[in-house]
């Protein structure tokens, strides 16, 4: 199925599930606890490892909140309302805790990586900005996310967009690293210049240093 309707919304292409609400403070339990993902577990590179989820004592029906590899996680609170793709081995699962939301594409018509890319684009972010609620704590409600307009091309185009986007991010990362290295090198060279200047100044003004006399030639004894 190809979504070409201009009125297509995010709810048309994926199921959106709010994360699990813990009724009390989270208690860690590495032995018998349930793997769970929190907002702070989402990295900035667009991926979150299910194996890195911490284990907590959670009670209640958790199946609907389970995240599998390929699911998309959305940050519904805070200033950064972006999406991340969950990755992991076969059979790996973790519970998504609020304020995370789980997005699961309908069938195979939408790539998770494309869905993440789409949500993170400036146009989608502007929509989310206009839909955000709260002043001290910014929040995107599920209904607002469901109504977000999207354009979904065929799979071949989705794969191309994802690959080009990945390469562009890699290029940006390399340029940032290059700029950082240049800054470090410049600081090193300038600091060395300062130290050399200080060393030469100390040698020139050292009390024990022999100063040449302007009258040295006149005061020398002469042989007759």
C-alpha positions, 0 to 999 in steps of 0.5 A: 500500500502506498500512501499518496493522499494529501490528507494522510495522518500519522494515525493512518500509517501506524499504531500509536500507544502511550507508554506504561504509567508507573503508579509508584517510584521505580524500584530496580531489580536486575534479577527478576525485574522487567526491562524498561526504557525511560526517556533518558535511555534514548540516544541522540543518534536515532537508535536505542538498544533494547539490551541496554534497558534497566530492569524494574519491578513493574506490576500490571498487564505489560504486553501492550507496552512492550517495545520490539526491534523496529518499533519507533519511540517518540519523546512526548515531553520536554523540548526535544520531541523527536523519534528513535528506532528500537534495535535489538536481537530476535526476541528482545523486548522492553517496556516503554515508560511514559513519557515515551510513546510507541509507534508501530507501522501498519504492515510493511508499507512504511520503514521504521527508519523513514518514520523516524526521519519524517517525525524529526524533520523541521516541517513535522517539528513545526507542527509539533511546536504548534500542538505542544501544551504546557509552559513549564513542562512541554507535552505532546498529546497522543491525539495531536501526534495522531493528527500529524500530516505525513507524506509516505512514498513507495518503499524504494524512495523511503530507503533512498531518503533514509540512506541519504539522511544517514550519510548527511548526518555522518557528514555533519558529525565528521565536520563537527569532529574536524572543527573540534580537532582544528580548535584543539590544534589552534589552542595547542599552537597558541599555548606553545607560543605563549610558553615560548615567549614567556621562556625567552622573556625569563631568560632575557631578564634573569638576574644572573644573565650576563648583559653586554656593556656598551663600553665593553670595547673601551674598558678592555686593557690594551697590550703595549 
